[in-house]
Amino acid sequence: MLVLGIDTSCDDTGVGIVRDGTILANVIASQSLHRAFGGVMPELASRAHLESIDQVVGLALSDANVQLGDIDVIAATRGPGLAGSLLIGFLYAKGLAFGLQKTFYAMHHLEGHIQSALASEPSLEPPFLALIASGGHTHLFDCQVVGQYTLIGATRDDAAGEAFDKVARLLELGFPGGPAISQAAKSGNDQAYPFTMPLIGQKGFDFSYSGIKNAARLAVEARNKGTLEISVSDLAASFERVMVESLVKTTLRAAKAHSRTTIVVAGGVAANQRLRQTLINQASKLKTRAVFPPAQLNTDNGAMIALAAWLRSTRAEPSDSLDLGVIPYWALDSSQL
């Protein structure tokens, strides 16, 4: 079974090809034009997708050494994401499916992130807990059976990746913020600035990052005025430490409360090495394993959409209607999948 997956949910044009659960190709065209703005400009993103998608599909077919006619299933991200960006990949995929008379699957972006863990652990099966941490999402899901997800926690304001981006911009470290802050933090003292842990003492499993983002802004302003003597590296390290501790502690509490011994972590923030090491180490003490996708699947990509669609094909699900439209704000719950 050959599956071609397309993801254009934000600013990366991703096309992946999977054969029976094995990734044959994963081509991503990243849009560097947004760096000048310190964030993604939606209209520019959709135009860039339109300009690059033909080439990216061609490169993926070449990498996989297959022809377009060999593809059995074509899948694309339906949502959530930027409306204009979603439309480019979704309409392109529907056109291919119609023209080639192939099975078409309209996929949920977050399910793609979760199922990307299949690339590192093909035997992964529910039940498990899933943490998705990215620029647009910080969500905790409990997965009891394949294709059914229960939201048990989410950010109340900023997503984790968004907080990294905004603080990196305050520190003039560049975009995207996660890698920039991690690089600066390597030479910093992570105890130098006393950031407060978000939502201390909560009974639930939510996240909140507007407070620490604002605290970072105040610290940077004080530093610029000369009333706070602290290096950029120390601020970056202190910020990263608290962000990681918040994600890890909340996730482990949720795993314990729901009796889950497997945790899947996906999304762009999953690439953070401190998060990986901390969660793996602390989870092992609780006899719980933390599963991360391969590094190349942490960002938005088409291979994760192809993997999730391949899983649907193994359940012999019928093709989705080509009349479907995109859903920019699409909650991940079983009633909509």
PyMOL commands that set and color helices and strands:
alter all, ss='L'
color gray80, all
select helices_A, chain A and resi 32-37+42-64+68-70+83-100+109-119+160-170+177-185+210-225+232-257+268-271+273-285+295-297+302-314+334-336
alter helices_A, ss='H'
color red, helices_A
select strands_A, chain A and resi 2-7+12-19+22-30+73-79+103-108+128-133+138-145+148-154+262-266+289-291
alter strands_A, ss='S'
color yellow, strands_A
deselect
rebuild
show_as cartoon
